[in-house]
């Protein structure tokens, strides 16, 4: 029975509310990625992080650090993303290092300095077109732990390069395209 048949008059408000689109935040979630993509990302992530552990064991240094684990997730799960490209991975981490060691050299230390250095690294990353969110974690880590630059920077650069290399090999094995742009 429709409104007109029941004797209930349909108002303009009723008609408008029926046609209103859902709020922007009330959308259906994106579909799950194909199983092959999920399996590939999981295996490649495990291999990449295992390579970092092996390098760390061989060199007696810690190479598996949280920012590189986050980078691995971006590179393996969303390899076509601009944030997953070598320029962003390597450039973002190295720029964060540069900013943080400069801030430390100025004599600023602690969590307040970490927040400021992270903001500066984020802004410079955008200006230099090397924005990479896990690099902000690198910035915070450097500011809070104050590692020796001559040891930390080469290990971070090597770790980031290894992650790119592992994804490159994985994409070639699967006949996929990575990177979409080298620089």
N, C-alpha and C positions, 0 to 999 in steps of 0.2 A: 504494500500500500504506500503510495507516495504522499507527500505533504499535501498536494492539491486534492487528492482523493479523500484524505482524512479530514479535510476542512481546515487544516492548519495552514496559515499563510506563511510562505517562505519570505523572510526578510532579506534585504540587501546584504546585511551583515552575515547571514548564513551562507549566502552564495560566495561572498568574498573570502570567508574563512575556509571554505572548501577548496578554493583555488590557490590559497597561500602556499608558497613553497616552504619547505622545511627550513629551519634556521641553518645558517652556514655551519655551525658546529654540530648539527644533528644530521650528519651524512652517513651513508653506509660506508663501512671500512673498505679499503682497497682489497681486491681479491688476493688470496694467498698466492705466492709464487709457485711455479711448477715444481714438482718433486725433484726433478733433475737439477734445478737451480738451487734448491735447498740443500740437496746432497752435495753438490759441487762446492757451495759456500762453506758447508760444515767441514768437508774433507780438506779443502784448501786452507781454511783457517787453522785447522789442527796441524797440517804440514808446515805452514808458515811459522806458527808459534813454536813448533818442535825444532825447526831450523834455528830460531833465535835461542832456544834453550841449549842446543848443541854448540852453537858458537860461543855462548856464555860459558859453558862447561869447558870447552877447549881453551878459551882465553882466560879463564878464572875471573870473569867479570860478569856483572849482571846486565844482560842485554834484553831480557824479557821484562819490559816495564809496562805499566798500565796504559800510557798513551799509545804505545805501539800495538798493544792488544786492541785498543779501540780503532786504530788505523786499519788493522787487519780486518775488522768487521766491515768497515766502510769499503775497503778495496775488494774484498771477496763477495760481499752481499750486493753491492751496487757498483760494479766495475765501470759502468758507463757514466756514472755521476762525475761532474767536474771535480768534486772534492776527492775522488779516488784516483785522479790522474797523477803521474809522477811529479809534475811541476808543483802541485798542491801538497802532495805527501812530503817530498823532500824539502821544498821551499818553505812550507809552513812550519815544519819542525825546526829547520835551521834558523829561520827568522825569529822564532820564539826563543831559541837559544841565544841568539845575538842580543835581542832586547833584554833578556833576563840577566845575562852576564854584564851588560852595560849598566843595568839598574843596580846590580850587586857591586859593581866597581864604583858607583857613586856613593856607596855606603848605606844604601837602603836595604833593610832586611825584614823578614817576618811576614805575617799574613797580610798586613796593610799594603806593604810593598808588592806582595804577590798579586793582590787584586789590581793594583795600578799597572804592574808589568803585563798582566794578562790582558787588560784592556788595551794597552799600547800595542801589544803583539797582535791582537785581533784587528785593530784599526790599520796597522801597517800591513798585515796580511791581506786585507781587502784592497788597500791602495796598490800593493805590489802584485795583486792578482794571484796570491798563493794561499788564500784562506783555507784552513784545514782545522775543523773543530778539535780533534785530538791534540793538536799542537798547543791548544790552550791548557790542556792538562800537563803537557810538557813544561809550559811556563810556570804553572803553579808548583809542579814538582821541583823544578830547579830553584825557585825562590824559597821553598820550604826546606829543602835538603842541602842546598848550596854545594853541589858536587864540584870537583876540580874540572875546570873547562877542558883542559888538555886530554883528560881521560873520557869525559862524558860526551863531548861533541862528536868525536870519531865513532864511538860506539853507537850513538843515536843515528848518525848518518848511515853507518853500515847497516844497522837494523832496519831503517826505513828503506834503504836500497834493496835489502834482501826481501822485504815484503813485496815490493814492486816486482822484483825478479820472480818470486814464487808465483805471483798472480799472472805474470807474463807467460811463464811456462804452462801454468794451468789453462790459460785461455788458448794457447796454441794446441795443447793436447785435445781440448774440446772444440777446436775450430771456431772459437769466438774471437771477438775483437777487443783487445786490451793492449795498450791504452788507446783511447780514441784520439789523444793528442799527447805527444811527448813533452812539448814545451810550449 
